[in-house]
C-alpha cells in the first residue's frame, strides 16, 4: 500500500473515531483529534473554535443521538486531507431536537506529526 492510500485509510479511521466519540459523549477523544485552531461551522452557519465547541458539547448544548456519515472521497494533498462526506443524524441543539441531512467537508492537517481536524463545514441538503 502506498503512503497516500495509507493516509486515506488513517483519515477514514479518524473520522470514524471522531463521530463515534461524539455519539458516546466522549468529548476528550473528540477534541484530542482537533487542531488548536479548529474552525467548526454548524449547519445553521454558526462557527465555533475548538474551545467554544468543546465547552458547548460538555455543557450539553450539543447532544448527538445518532449519526450516519458515508464518506464519498478522501483526497490527500501533502500534509492536508479533504474528506467529502455526508452527515445525517439526530441531535439536540440548544434543547431542540433536530434531524440533520448535510453534505460535509472536513479538513485534516498534519500538526506536530499527528493528523488533526482543522476545519469542518456542513451544507444542509434540502
C-alpha positions in Angstrom: 0.0 0.0 0.0 1.4 3.4 -0.9 1.6 6.3 1.6 -1.4 8.1 0.0 -3.6 5.0 0.4 -2.3 4.5 4.0 -3.1 8.1 4.8 -6.6 7.8 3.3 -7.2 4.7 5.4 -6.0 6.5 8.5 -8.1 9.6 7.9 -11.2 7.4 7.4 -10.5 5.7 10.7 -10.0 9.1 12.4 -13.4 10.2 11.1 -15.0 7.0 12.4 -13.4 7.6 15.8 -14.5 11.2 15.9 -18.1 10.5 15.1 -18.3 7.5 17.4 -16.9 9.6 20.2 -19.5 12.4 19.5 -22.4 9.9 19.9 -20.9 8.4 23.0 -20.3 11.8 24.5 -16.6 11.1 24.8 -15.5 14.7 24.2 -11.9 14.1 25.4 -11.4 11.8 22.4 -13.2 14.2 20.0 -11.1 17.2 21.0 -7.9 15.2 21.1 -8.3 14.9 17.4 -8.9 18.7 16.9 -6.3 21.1 15.8 -5.8 24.1 18.2 -7.0 26.4 15.5 -10.1 24.4 14.6 -12.9 26.3 12.8 -16.1 24.2 13.2 -19.1 25.5 11.2 -22.5 24.2 12.1 -25.3 23.6 9.6 -27.1 26.8 10.8 -24.0 28.8 9.9 -22.6 29.5 13.4 -18.9 29.0 13.8 -17.1 27.7 16.8 -13.5 27.5 17.8 -12.1 24.3 19.3 -12.5 25.8 22.8 -16.0 27.1 22.3 -17.3 23.9 20.6 -15.7 21.8 23.4 -17.4 23.9 26.1 -20.8 23.7 24.3 -20.5 19.9 24.0 -19.5 19.5 27.6 -22.4 21.7 28.8 -24.9 19.7 26.8 -25.7 22.4 24.2 -25.0 19.8 21.5 -26.1 16.2 22.1 -25.5 13.7 19.3 -28.0 10.9 19.4 -27.4 9.2 16.0 -25.0 9.9 13.1 -24.7 8.2 9.8 -21.7 9.5 7.8 -21.0 7.9 4.5 -17.7 9.1 3.1 -17.7 9.8 -0.6 -14.0 10.6 -1.1 -10.8 11.4 0.8 -8.2 13.5 -1.1 -4.7 13.7 0.3 -2.7 16.7 -0.8 0.7 16.6 1.0 0.1 17.4 4.7 -3.6 18.1 4.1 -6.5 15.7 3.7 -10.0 16.6 2.5 -12.9 14.4 3.4 -16.1 14.7 1.3 -19.0 13.1 3.1 -22.5 13.2 4.4 -23.6 13.8 8.0 -27.1 12.6 8.6 -28.4 12.2 12.1 -30.4 13.2 15.1 -29.1 15.8 17.5 -30.3 18.1 20.2 -29.0 21.7 19.8 -29.8 24.2 22.4 -32.5 22.0 23.8 -34.2 21.5 20.4 -34.2 18.0 18.8 -33.2 18.2 15.1 -32.8 15.9 12.2 -29.7 16.8 10.1 -29.0 15.9 6.5 -25.8 17.6 5.3 -23.1 17.3 2.8 -19.8 17.9 4.6 -16.2 18.9 4.0 -13.8 18.0 6.8 -10.2 19.3 6.5 -7.4 17.4 8.3 -3.8 18.5 8.5 -0.5 17.2 10.0 0.3 19.0 13.2 3.3 18.0 15.2 3.4 14.7 13.3 -0.3 13.9 14.0 -3.4 14.3 11.8 -5.8 16.8 13.3 -9.2 18.2 12.2 -8.7 21.9 11.4 -11.9 22.7 9.7 -15.4 21.4 9.3 -18.2 22.7 7.0 -21.6 21.2 6.6 -24.1 22.3 3.9 -27.7 21.3 4.5 -29.4 19.2 1.8 -32.9 20.4 1.1 
